[in-house]
Amino acid sequence: MSNFYIVIALVFVAVYIIFFMYMQNKRKKLVQAFADINIYNELQHADQYKEEALRGDHAFIRTQLKDKNIDTFTVAAKQHTGKDMAKDVAKDALKSMATLGTVRYTTVQTPKYLVLSGDELHLLDIDTDGDVDRHLIFDRDRLEASELEEIPLTKVQAAQAKGIGAGELLKSYKLSLKTASGFMVLNLYNMMLAPVITPQEMFTQSGDKMVRNYVIGLDFLNRLGEKYRNLKIYM
């Protein structure tokens, strides 16, 4: 029986070592991809990269906009402060208690896609099933009254960016979109990357795809700034 447990332990150790080596190799490839990047050359391929994304994982954007032109796009998330997180934890705890602990609730932040089409900015709100459950349109008047500013990366975000070699490249922004009742505040990067970064998102994508997403994110900010001077940022 003792030999059986030894074999099981050795199998777990072997699996852990293989996984660790795989993740290290993945990280090295991501770091190398960003180390070799020539952003000015890569930006020349922005249209190609956007088309590849629209034919693949982001085909739903074309479905939502139908016959409208898609000039550029990126992903963002609703601003989530420490106070918001505390509210979520309290709300989840109450909902879990209501089920006598049989169900554990966890609030999940879902992405919001921003699509620039002519003078309009379309916001596609994604639900927890990955479907678009709300499609908002901000016209020129609203966008001319909106604001965009760079904000510091959190310590966690900075560490994750450094881990893949993008520490000096990744920037974070706060976009305040004018609404009838005030502002809708979103956070986004200069990379098409959800503001809530998970290790899976960082390490399950290839270096080429991460570079592609970086170029698309930069293209969005550049084109938005060209269209609306009040939303121009200097990189």
Secondary structure, DSSP 8 states (H G I E B T S, - for coil): -HHHHHHHHHHHHHHHHHHHHHHHHHHHHHHHHHHT--HHHHHTTHHHHHHHHHHTTTHHHHHHHTTS---EEEEEEE---HHHHHHHHHHHHHHHHHTTTSS--------EEEEEETTEEEEEEE-TTS-EEEEEEE-HHHHHT-EEEEE---HHHHHHHHHTT-TTT--EEEEEEE-SSSEEEEEEESSSS-SS--HHHHHSS-HHHHHHHHHHHHHHHHHHHHH-GGG----
